[in-house]
Amino acid sequence: MVKYLLSTALIIGFLLAGCDSLGTQQEEQSEFERRELPRQLTEQETELVNGSGHFGFNLLGRLVEKVPGESHFISPLSIQMAYGMVMNGAESDTYNQMRNTLGMDGMNREQINESAKELIELLTQFDESVQFNIANSIWYRDTFSVEQDFLNPNKTYYEAAIEEADFADPKTVERINGWVSDKTGGLIEKITDNIDPNEIMYLLNAIYFNGDWTIPFDPDNTETKPFHLPNGSTADAEMMQLDQQEQMSYRRGEDYQAVNLYYGDAGFMMTLVLPDEDKTLGNWVTNMTWDDWRKLTGNFSKVTLTLEMPKFELEYEVEEFEKVLMAMGIEDAFGPEADFSRITGGPNGLYIGESRHKTFISVDEKGTEAAAVTSAVVVESAPQTVEVSFNRPFFYVIREVESETILFMGTMTDPTQ
């Protein structure tokens, strides 16, 4: 018997098994058959998935590099879907920066929309034994005029629920948060505390996943054991165990070990990666790319595995998400340079004032429950308010407007004289 102890869950990915374009697992299941896609991904869908992968590893690497000692958990798919809707309102550099940063630079607007719709349908209907839902919505102020040419593509391709609401009514905040809670199975209760007067639109994506392990852990085998923390200390963790399971997917890499654990009818999986003891998690993650990941997932072997991993629960939010996205290349969308003219059909002074990304995951002996919400809040530039008090000596001119002819000019040093 070969005994491999995995002491932490490090990288979590819901990967489609059996898809050549994503890095096919080179093995056959003996205890259960891995599900295969009902069809091959189209070229556009593949580009969308690859773009999400590139963006995801880029984003996670930045977050880990910024705070290497903390746990992180993101949903690249949720971000891509939310900003896919936002892009339907964008033009010029604003559009191109979002498209390029999200890894979709080789696709036009129609291709992005169509592939998003097809991928949503494929993922949510793939494995009936696993609950996986994707929901989108757009909420806009009832006094604000929105072009149907912006709303219709988001209804058609993203199946977005469109809500015209009274943003001055506190109940609208409750309704938005209620939608978030409902679409995430109650795992994420709210995305906003209040609606500011200059906010005119909320674009939201919510993802919910609930899957039981294909081979569950026996709760009777769970024991409290030390978990080694990044600072060298240990913490008592509830460690789940699988004893001598045959034909389990395992890979020994140059500086890591990896295991695949399937959900339901083997349509989804969790891939766990454990860097070697002389390799820090932060360095390993920041050096990993989507292309490296595809190679990693493409060659697993069958072993008799004794597995140990912790139960864990994590509630997470990306701090200063707007600044992170700006550093990654989405610059214009968050300032007065933004071009969201497709939302209203012309220049409008709109930009994204706030964007949030919240996630939740719970892993136990039975399986995994996870959720994500991404929001992009569009605001309207308020007329600039400036206060000037001529309460000290000043210069002044009386002039004709068109010819610029100066009629009078002077200085005022003491208006009381």
TARA-V73007 format. One record per residue. RES is the residue in three letters. OMEGA is omega as a letter, one per 40 degrees, with the letter a starting at -180 (* if undefined). NEAR is the number of other ideal C-beta (glycine too) atoms within 12 Angstrom. D_FIRST is the distance of its C-alpha to the first C-alpha in Angstrom with 2 decimals. Layout:
res=RES omega=OMEGA near=NEAR d_first=D_FIRST
res=RES omega=OMEGA near=NEAR d_first=D_FIRST
This chain:
res=MET omega=i near=12 d_first=0.00
res=VAL omega=a near=18 d_first=3.77
res=LYS omega=i near=18 d_first=6.23
res=TYR omega=i near=28 d_first=9.67
res=LEU omega=i near=25 d_first=12.67
res=LEU omega=a near=34 d_first=15.73
res=SER omega=i near=29 d_first=18.66
res=THR omega=i near=33 d_first=21.52
res=ALA omega=a near=36 d_first=22.87
res=LEU omega=a near=33 d_first=24.89
res=ILE omega=a near=35 d_first=26.14
res=ILE omega=i near=37 d_first=26.69
res=GLY omega=i near=39 d_first=27.92
res=PHE omega=a near=40 d_first=28.87
res=LEU omega=i near=41 d_first=28.44
res=LEU omega=i near=41 d_first=29.57
res=ALA omega=i near=41 d_first=26.83
res=GLY omega=i near=32 d_first=28.12
res=CYS omega=a near=33 d_first=31.03
res=ASP omega=a near=19 d_first=31.42
res=SER omega=a near=26 d_first=33.76
res=LEU omega=a near=33 d_first=31.23
res=GLY omega=a near=30 d_first=28.40
res=THR omega=i near=23 d_first=26.66
res=GLN omega=a near=33 d_first=22.93
res=GLN omega=i near=19 d_first=21.96
res=GLU omega=i near=25 d_first=19.61
res=GLU omega=i near=19 d_first=20.10
res=GLN omega=i near=25 d_first=18.97
res=SER omega=a near=16 d_first=17.80
res=GLU omega=i near=17 d_first=18.08
res=PHE omega=a near=24 d_first=21.20
res=GLU omega=i near=17 d_first=23.58
res=ARG omega=i near=33 d_first=24.36
res=ARG omega=i near=27 d_first=28.09
res=GLU omega=i near=21 d_first=30.39
res=LEU omega=i near=29 d_first=33.62
res=PRO omega=i near=17 d_first=36.70
res=ARG omega=i near=17 d_first=38.20
res=GLN omega=i near=18 d_first=37.58
res=LEU omega=i near=25 d_first=38.65
res=THR omega=i near=22 d_first=42.13
res=GLU omega=a near=17 d_first=42.85
res=GLN omega=i near=26 d_first=44.34
res=GLU omega=i near=32 d_first=41.44
res=THR omega=i near=30 d_first=39.06
res=GLU omega=i near=29 d_first=41.34
res=LEU omega=i near=41 d_first=41.42
res=VAL omega=i near=41 d_first=37.62
res=ASN omega=i near=34 d_first=37.39
res=GLY omega=i near=36 d_first=40.21
res=SER omega=i near=40 d_first=38.51
res=GLY omega=i near=36 d_first=35.35
res=HIS omega=i near=32 d_first=37.42
res=PHE omega=a near=38 d_first=39.41
res=GLY omega=a near=39 d_first=36.44
res=PHE omega=i near=33 d_first=34.68
res=ASN omega=a near=33 d_first=38.09
res=LEU omega=a near=39 d_first=38.91
res=LEU omega=i near=42 d_first=35.62
res=GLY omega=i near=32 d_first=35.75
res=ARG omega=a near=30 d_first=39.28
res=LEU omega=i near=35 d_first=38.45
res=VAL omega=i near=30 d_first=35.53
res=GLU omega=a near=25 d_first=37.70
res=LYS omega=i near=21 d_first=40.50
res=VAL omega=a near=22 d_first=38.49
res=PRO omega=a near=21 d_first=35.17
res=GLY omega=a near=17 d_first=34.22
res=GLU omega=i near=20 d_first=34.48
res=SER omega=i near=29 d_first=32.48
res=HIS omega=i near=34 d_first=33.90
res=PHE omega=a near=37 d_first=33.65
res=ILE omega=i near=40 d_first=35.88
res=SER omega=i near=40 d_first=36.52
res=PRO omega=a near=41 d_first=37.86
res=LEU omega=i near=42 d_first=38.67
res=SER omega=i near=50 d_first=40.87
res=ILE omega=a near=43 d_first=42.74
res=GLN omega=i near=44 d_first=43.24
res=MET omega=i near=46 d_first=44.64
res=ALA omega=a near=45 d_first=46.96
res=TYR omega=i near=47 d_first=48.32
res=GLY omega=i near=46 d_first=48.58
res=MET omega=i near=51 d_first=51.18
res=VAL omega=a near=50 d_first=52.84
res=MET omega=i near=45 d_first=53.16
res=ASN omega=i near=41 d_first=55.31
res=GLY omega=a near=40 d_first=57.93
res=ALA omega=i near=38 d_first=57.70
res=GLU omega=i near=30 d_first=59.57
res=SER omega=a near=19 d_first=59.99
res=ASP omega=i near=21 d_first=57.94
res=THR omega=i near=35 d_first=56.62
res=TYR omega=a near=33 d_first=55.03
res=ASN omega=i near=24 d_first=53.79
res=GLN omega=i near=32 d_first=52.17
res=MET omega=a near=44 d_first=50.13
res=ARG omega=a near=35 d_first=49.22
res=ASN omega=a near=26 d_first=48.15
res=THR omega=a near=36 d_first=46.19
res=LEU omega=i near=45 d_first=44.28
res=GLY omega=a near=34 d_first=43.39
res=MET omega=a near=36 d_first=45.79
res=ASP omega=i near=23 d_first=48.39
res=GLY omega=a near=19 d_first=48.26
res=MET omega=i near=31 d_first=49.33
res=ASN omega=a near=17 d_first=52.69
res=ARG omega=a near=28 d_first=53.41
res=GLU omega=i near=16 d_first=53.39
res=GLN omega=i near=27 d_first=50.10
res=ILE omega=a near=40 d_first=48.43
res=ASN omega=a near=31 d_first=49.82
res=GLU omega=a near=25 d_first=48.96
res=SER omega=i near=34 d_first=45.36
res=ALA omega=i near=44 d_first=44.87
res=LYS omega=a near=31 d_first=46.19
res=GLU omega=a near=28 d_first=44.06
res=LEU omega=i near=39 d_first=40.85
res=ILE omega=a near=33 d_first=41.61
res=GLU omega=a near=21 d_first=42.14
res=LEU omega=a near=27 d_first=38.96
res=LEU omega=a near=34 d_first=36.68
res=THR omega=a near=25 d_first=38.25
res=GLN omega=a near=20 d_first=38.21
res=PHE omega=a near=35 d_first=34.85
res=ASP omega=a near=32 d_first=32.59
res=GLU omega=i near=15 d_first=34.58
res=SER omega=i near=21 d_first=31.68
res=VAL omega=i near=34 d_first=31.68
res=GLN omega=i near=28 d_first=34.87
res=PHE omega=a near=35 d_first=35.86
res=ASN omega=i near=26 d_first=39.49
res=ILE omega=a near=39 d_first=41.60
res=ALA omega=i near=32 d_first=45.15
res=ASN omega=i near=44 d_first=48.00
res=SER omega=i near=39 d_first=51.42
res=ILE omega=i near=40 d_first=54.54
res=TRP omega=i near=41 d_first=56.98
res=TYR omega=a near=38 d_first=60.34
res=ARG omega=a near=30 d_first=63.49
res=ASP omega=i near=18 d_first=66.09
res=THR omega=a near=15 d_first=68.85
res=PHE omega=a near=27 d_first=67.05
res=SER omega=a near=20 d_first=67.62
res=VAL omega=i near=33 d_first=64.52
res=GLU omega=i near=23 d_first=64.69
res=GLN omega=i near=17 d_first=63.37
res=ASP omega=i near=19 d_first=62.23
res=PHE omega=a near=37 d_first=59.67
res=LEU omega=a near=32 d_first=58.69
res=ASN omega=i near=20 d_first=58.53
res=PRO omega=i near=31 d_first=55.72
res=ASN omega=i near=41 d_first=53.59
res=LYS omega=a near=23 d_first=54.35
res=THR omega=a near=22 d_first=53.73
res=TYR omega=a near=29 d_first=50.61
res=TYR omega=a near=40 d_first=48.93
res=GLU omega=a near=25 d_first=50.28
res=ALA omega=i near=38 d_first=51.55
res=ALA omega=a near=27 d_first=53.54
res=ILE omega=a near=27 d_first=56.85
res=GLU omega=i near=26 d_first=58.60
res=GLU omega=a near=22 d_first=62.08
res=ALA omega=i near=29 d_first=62.34
res=ASP omega=a near=18 d_first=64.69
res=PHE omega=i near=32 d_first=62.98
res=ALA omega=a near=17 d_first=65.57
res=ASP omega=i near=16 d_first=64.41
res=PRO omega=i near=16 d_first=61.73
res=LYS omega=i near=14 d_first=60.35
res=THR omega=i near=25 d_first=59.19
res=VAL omega=i near=25 d_first=56.65
res=GLU omega=a near=21 d_first=55.47
res=ARG omega=i near=27 d_first=55.23
res=ILE omega=i near=39 d_first=53.23
res=ASN omega=i near=31 d_first=50.79
res=GLY omega=i near=24 d_first=50.70
res=TRP omega=i near=32 d_first=49.70
res=VAL omega=a near=38 d_first=46.88
res=SER omega=a near=25 d_first=45.62
res=ASP omega=a near=25 d_first=45.91
res=LYS omega=i near=33 d_first=44.09
res=THR omega=i near=38 d_first=41.17
res=GLY omega=a near=25 d_first=40.70
res=GLY omega=a near=19 d_first=42.29
res=LEU omega=i near=32 d_first=39.61
res=ILE omega=a near=39 d_first=42.23
res=GLU omega=a near=24 d_first=45.58
res=LYS omega=i near=26 d_first=47.96
res=ILE omega=i near=42 d_first=48.56
res=THR omega=i near=32 d_first=52.09
res=ASP omega=a near=14 d_first=54.36
res=ASN omega=i near=19 d_first=57.68
res=ILE omega=a near=33 d_first=59.39
res=ASP omega=a near=20 d_first=61.64
res=PRO omega=a near=15 d_first=65.05
res=ASN omega=i near=21 d_first=64.24
res=GLU omega=a near=33 d_first=61.03
res=ILE omega=a near=37 d_first=61.75
res=MET omega=i near=46 d_first=58.43
res=TYR omega=i near=46 d_first=54.79
res=LEU omega=a near=49 d_first=52.24
res=LEU omega=i near=51 d_first=48.97
res=ASN omega=i near=48 d_first=45.58
res=ALA omega=i near=46 d_first=43.08
res=ILE omega=i near=42 d_first=39.52
res=TYR omega=i near=36 d_first=37.52
res=PHE omega=i near=42 d_first=33.90
res=ASN omega=a near=31 d_first=32.28
res=GLY omega=i near=34 d_first=29.05
res=ASP omega=i near=27 d_first=26.53
res=TRP omega=i near=34 d_first=22.83
res=THR omega=i near=35 d_first=21.87
res=ILE omega=a near=33 d_first=18.83
res=PRO omega=i near=25 d_first=20.37
res=PHE omega=i near=30 d_first=19.09
res=ASP omega=a near=18 d_first=19.95
res=PRO omega=a near=15 d_first=22.74
res=ASP omega=a near=11 d_first=22.03
res=ASN omega=a near=22 d_first=18.80
res=THR omega=a near=23 d_first=20.83
res=GLU omega=i near=20 d_first=21.63
res=THR omega=a near=14 d_first=24.06
res=LYS omega=i near=22 d_first=22.48
res=PRO omega=i near=18 d_first=23.91
res=PHE omega=a near=25 d_first=24.10
res=HIS omega=a near=20 d_first=25.21
res=LEU omega=a near=18 d_first=28.48
res=PRO omega=a near=21 d_first=30.06
res=ASN omega=i near=11 d_first=32.64
res=GLY omega=i near=11 d_first=30.19
res=SER omega=i near=11 d_first=30.58
res=THR omega=i near=14 d_first=28.20
res=ALA omega=i near=19 d_first=28.80
res=ASP omega=a near=15 d_first=27.47
res=ALA omega=i near=24 d_first=25.62
res=GLU omega=a near=24 d_first=24.30
res=MET omega=i near=31 d_first=20.61
res=MET omega=a near=37 d_first=19.08
res=GLN omega=i near=28 d_first=15.47
res=LEU omega=a near=30 d_first=13.29
res=ASP omega=i near=20 d_first=10.44
res=GLN omega=i near=18 d_first=7.47
res=GLN omega=a near=34 d_first=10.00
res=GLU omega=i near=20 d_first=9.68
res=GLN omega=i near=24 d_first=11.88
res=MET omega=a near=36 d_first=12.49
res=SER omega=a near=42 d_first=14.76
res=TYR omega=i near=34 d_first=13.75
res=ARG omega=i near=31 d_first=15.80
res=ARG omega=i near=21 d_first=15.85
res=GLY omega=a near=25 d_first=19.59
res=GLU omega=a near=16 d_first=21.85
res=ASP omega=a near=21 d_first=22.09
res=TYR omega=i near=33 d_first=19.90
res=GLN omega=a near=35 d_first=16.76
res=ALA omega=a near=42 d_first=17.49
res=VAL omega=i near=40 d_first=16.29
res=ASN omega=i near=45 d_first=18.42
res=LEU omega=a near=40 d_first=19.03
res=TYR omega=i near=41 d_first=21.57
res=TYR omega=i near=40 d_first=24.65
res=GLY omega=i near=32 d_first=26.59
res=ASP omega=i near=24 d_first=26.75
res=ALA omega=i near=35 d_first=24.77
res=GLY omega=i near=34 d_first=28.02
res=PHE omega=i near=39 d_first=27.16
res=MET omega=i near=41 d_first=24.12
res=MET omega=i near=38 d_first=23.35
res=THR omega=a near=36 d_first=21.88
res=LEU omega=a near=38 d_first=20.70
res=VAL omega=a near=34 d_first=20.85
res=LEU omega=i near=31 d_first=19.97
res=PRO omega=i near=29 d_first=22.00
res=ASP omega=a near=17 d_first=20.92
res=GLU omega=a near=16 d_first=22.38
res=ASP omega=a near=11 d_first=25.27
res=LYS omega=i near=21 d_first=26.20
res=THR omega=i near=22 d_first=28.22
res=LEU omega=a near=35 d_first=27.80
res=GLY omega=i near=25 d_first=31.52
res=ASN omega=a near=19 d_first=31.54
res=TRP omega=a near=34 d_first=28.58
res=VAL omega=a near=34 d_first=30.22
res=THR omega=i near=25 d_first=33.71
res=ASN omega=a near=21 d_first=32.69
res=MET omega=i near=35 d_first=30.91
res=THR omega=i near=22 d_first=33.12
res=TRP omega=i near=28 d_first=32.99
res=ASP omega=i near=17 d_first=32.73
res=ASP omega=a near=25 d_first=29.77
res=TRP omega=i near=34 d_first=28.14
res=ARG omega=i near=27 d_first=28.70
res=LYS omega=i near=20 d_first=27.01
res=LEU omega=a near=35 d_first=24.00
res=THR omega=a near=38 d_first=23.65
res=GLY omega=a near=27 d_first=24.24
res=ASN omega=i near=20 d_first=21.03
res=PHE omega=i near=36 d_first=17.69
res=SER omega=i near=24 d_first=14.67
res=LYS omega=i near=23 d_first=12.32
res=VAL omega=i near=25 d_first=8.65
res=THR omega=a near=21 d_first=6.40
res=LEU omega=i near=34 d_first=7.76
res=THR omega=a near=23 d_first=8.59
res=LEU omega=i near=37 d_first=12.17
res=GLU omega=i near=31 d_first=15.08
res=MET omega=a near=38 d_first=18.58
res=PRO omega=i near=36 d_first=22.11
res=LYS omega=i near=30 d_first=24.73
res=PHE omega=i near=29 d_first=27.72
res=GLU omega=a near=21 d_first=31.22
res=LEU omega=i near=26 d_first=33.43
res=GLU omega=a near=21 d_first=37.06
res=TYR omega=i near=30 d_first=38.14
res=GLU omega=i near=27 d_first=41.27
res=VAL omega=i near=34 d_first=41.95
res=GLU omega=i near=18 d_first=44.70
res=GLU omega=a near=19 d_first=47.82
res=PHE omega=i near=35 d_first=46.38
res=GLU omega=a near=26 d_first=49.67
res=LYS omega=i near=19 d_first=49.61
res=VAL omega=i near=31 d_first=46.06
res=LEU omega=i near=35 d_first=47.11
res=MET omega=i near=24 d_first=50.28
res=ALA omega=i near=21 d_first=48.40
res=MET omega=i near=32 d_first=46.30
res=GLY omega=i near=26 d_first=49.49
res=ILE omega=a near=37 d_first=50.93
res=GLU omega=a near=24 d_first=54.07
res=ASP omega=a near=27 d_first=57.15
res=ALA omega=a near=42 d_first=55.86
res=PHE omega=a near=35 d_first=56.00
res=GLY omega=a near=23 d_first=59.59
res=PRO omega=i near=22 d_first=63.13
res=GLU omega=a near=22 d_first=62.36
res=ALA omega=i near=36 d_first=60.29
res=ASP omega=i near=30 d_first=61.46
res=PHE omega=a near=44 d_first=60.70
res=SER omega=a near=23 d_first=63.86
res=ARG omega=i near=32 d_first=62.19
res=ILE omega=a near=43 d_first=61.86
res=THR omega=a near=26 d_first=65.64
res=GLY omega=i near=18 d_first=66.94
res=GLY omega=i near=16 d_first=68.33
res=PRO omega=a near=17 d_first=68.18
res=ASN omega=a near=28 d_first=67.26
res=GLY omega=i near=24 d_first=65.94
res=LEU omega=i near=45 d_first=62.58
res=TYR omega=i near=37 d_first=59.39
res=ILE omega=a near=45 d_first=56.06
res=GLY omega=a near=31 d_first=56.77
res=GLU omega=i near=30 d_first=53.39
res=SER omega=a near=39 d_first=49.88
res=ARG omega=i near=36 d_first=46.96
res=HIS omega=a near=43 d_first=43.27
res=LYS omega=a near=39 d_first=41.50
res=THR omega=i near=40 d_first=37.98
res=PHE omega=i near=35 d_first=35.89
res=ILE omega=i near=35 d_first=32.23
res=SER omega=a near=27 d_first=30.46
res=VAL omega=i near=36 d_first=26.70
res=ASP omega=a near=26 d_first=25.39
res=GLU omega=a near=26 d_first=23.05
res=LYS omega=a near=22 d_first=25.21
res=GLY omega=a near=30 d_first=25.57
res=THR omega=i near=43 d_first=27.86
res=GLU omega=a near=31 d_first=31.64
res=ALA omega=i near=43 d_first=33.37
res=ALA omega=i near=40 d_first=36.91
res=ALA omega=i near=47 d_first=39.12
res=VAL omega=i near=49 d_first=42.86
res=THR omega=i near=47 d_first=44.83
res=SER omega=i near=44 d_first=48.57
res=ALA omega=a near=48 d_first=51.33
res=VAL omega=a near=37 d_first=54.69
res=VAL omega=a near=44 d_first=57.72
res=VAL omega=i near=34 d_first=60.77
res=GLU omega=i near=31 d_first=64.36
res=SER omega=i near=22 d_first=66.05
res=ALA omega=i near=16 d_first=68.69
res=PRO omega=a near=8 d_first=72.13
res=GLN omega=i near=8 d_first=72.21
res=THR omega=a near=7 d_first=74.11
res=VAL omega=i near=6 d_first=75.96
res=GLU omega=i near=7 d_first=78.44
res=VAL omega=i near=8 d_first=81.19
res=SER omega=i near=7 d_first=84.03
res=PHE omega=a near=13 d_first=86.98
res=ASN omega=i near=10 d_first=87.88
res=ARG omega=a near=12 d_first=88.68
res=PRO omega=a near=12 d_first=90.85
res=PHE omega=i near=16 d_first=90.05
res=PHE omega=i near=14 d_first=91.32
res=TYR omega=a near=16 d_first=92.39
res=VAL omega=i near=16 d_first=93.79
res=ILE omega=a near=13 d_first=95.67
res=ARG omega=i near=13 d_first=95.18
res=GLU omega=a near=11 d_first=95.65
res=VAL omega=a near=10 d_first=92.34
res=GLU omega=a near=6 d_first=92.71
res=SER omega=a near=8 d_first=94.75
res=GLU omega=i near=10 d_first=93.25
res=THR omega=i near=12 d_first=96.86
res=ILE omega=i near=14 d_first=97.01
res=LEU omega=i near=13 d_first=99.81
res=PHE omega=i near=12 d_first=99.33
res=MET omega=a near=13 d_first=96.98
res=GLY omega=i near=14 d_first=96.92
res=THR omega=i near=14 d_first=95.21
res=MET omega=i near=16 d_first=95.29
res=THR omega=a near=13 d_first=95.09
res=ASP omega=a near=10 d_first=96.83
res=PRO omega=a near=13 d_first=97.36
res=THR omega=a near=5 d_first=99.48
res=GLN omega=* near=5 d_first=102.34
